[in-house]
Amino acid sequence: MGRRARASLTYGELAAITFSLPPRRSEPLPPRTARAQNLDRIDKKSIAWGAFLILMPATLGTGFLTHYVGFFVLFVVAFIGVTVTAQPDS
């Protein structure tokens, strides 16, 4: 059907090709039920980001004063690991 539909030059030819297609369902899909969510709960990623924002200045200061860049790199890698592996609260 694909090549013939693309090759049709008029709407009449296209209608003749698509005549055998079944019509779409007329009934609407059933509505999805919304899960109750507790908006007061704090998810694990928010806690990780908060800890990161609190500890980052201290980490940068320590890395700057001690000239130990590996400390900063390990901190950032650990933060990324915690953020990526945090499971959403269900």
N, C-alpha and C positions, 0 to 999 in steps of 0.2 A: 504494500500500500504506500510506502514512503516515497518511492520514486514516481509512482503515478500521481500522487498528490502534489509533489513538487513540480511535475511536468504539466499539470492541468492549467489551461490558459483562461478559463472562465469559471465563474462561480457555479454554473450549471454542472460542469465536469467535476468540480470539487464536491458538490452536493451528491452527485451520483456515486462517487468513490466512498464518501463517508456515510452513505445511507445505511450500510450494514452495521455500523458501530452501535453498540447498545447505549441507551441514554444514561445520563448520570442519575444517581440515586436522588429521589425527590425528598425523602425524609432527612431531617438534619441529624447530625451525630449527637449522641447523648452527651449532656453537659458533664464536664469533669468535676469531681468533688474536690473542693479545696481542703488541704490539710490544715488543721489548726496549728498555728505557730505561736510560740511564746516569744514575743518581741523583747522581753526583758532579759533574755539569755544572751550571753556574750559568747561568740564562737571562738574556736581555738586560733584561727588565723588573726583575729583582732587582738587577742592576747599576745601572740607572737610579734605582731607589728608594734604593739605598745612597748613590749620589752626591748625590741630593737631600737625604737626611738629614744628610750630612756638610756640604754647602755651604749649607743653609738658614740656620743660625745666623749664618754670615758675611754672607750676603746681607741678612738682617734687620738686622744690626748696621750694615752699610754704608748701608742705606736709612734707618735711624734717625739716624745721625750726619750724613749729608749731606743729609737731607730730600729725597732723590731717590726718590720712590715708583716712578717708571717703571722703575728698575733692578730692583726687586723684582717688578713685574708682568711684565717681559720674562723674568725667570728662571722664574717659575711657568708662563708660557705655553710657554717652551721645554721645560720638564720635561714638561708635558702632551703636547706634540707628540712627544717622544721615547718616552714611555710608550705612546701610542696607536699609533704607527707601528712599534714594535718587533715583529719577526716572531718567532714561537715557534721554538725550535730543533727541528730535525727530524732 
